[in-house]
Amino acid sequence: MSLVEVTECNVCGCTNISSVCHLPEIPIVLRPIPQEISLDLTYKGIPRTMPLRIGICQNCGHMILLLKLTDQVLQKLYDSCYDTYFSQLELGFATTDTDLFLEVFRKNLGSKLPHKSRVLEVGCYDVYILHHLSKNGFEVYGCDPSQGAKIGQEKGIPITKAFFSPQLFPPNHFDIVINRNLIEHIAKPVEFMASLGEVTKDAGYIVMETPNGEYYLQHGLLDPFHPEHISVFTQSSLAKCVRKAGLYIEKLFSDTR
């Protein structure tokens, strides 16, 4: 069995979940991959398609996949496909959302932080963000389990090539911890946010980016709803997650540019 049924919100634990979308079949992988990787997935017993069922928690507004891949199948998928993402740093240009993140970061935090502030990006891949922040005088570090980490290491940026764990870094150590388009992949997002807090200074910041599920559903778009995203956040469910992790929200907003 490659699928499991989900009956509980992974943010608040509520079991009152309403089904809002059901498609009988979507591809397991939604981006181009080399033929040899496609054959490898078949060899590993990973199905090519799965049903898409989206539910909304009636308590906190969180959106979840009511059918999800088992942890074992999902890990096989990541092992085979994670390194097929292109490197924005090597290509010399970035997607619009990446440059927008840098713009928002500089606008909101650039003047609040002292020179040489220490930044950790969890899930940094090819370190495009860190590379540009280092040019602005930040002391940057990364954490990523993929081969993309080697790109950062070749650029002289310290990268811990591993899945993030607070035990990998000193406690209360970083002025800023960044995670972009990551938390929607995490089975236990509250615990994940709390673990980021462990390595962030008491007066530091956690800066995150994740798709706004409300915007996509309101516009009839299903872009962020796919097998790798265990859940998709709304502003209310993200706020709930952050507060349950024992953290304080300074600013929460949605940008649709």
Buried (B, 14 or more C-beta within 10 A) or exposed (E): EBBEEBEEBBBBEEEEBEEEBEEEEBEBBEEEBEEEBBEBBEEEEBBEEBEBBBBBBEBBBBBBBBBBBEEEBBEBBBBBBBEEEEBBBEEEEBEEEBBBBBEBBEEBBEEEBEEEBBBBBBBBBBBBBBBBBBEBEBBBBBBBBBBBBEBBEEBEBBBBBEEBEBEEBEEEBBBBBBBBBBBBBBEEBBEBBBBBBBBBBEEBBBBBBBBBBBBBBEEEEBEBBBBBBBBBBBBBBBBBBBEBBEBEEEEEEEEEE
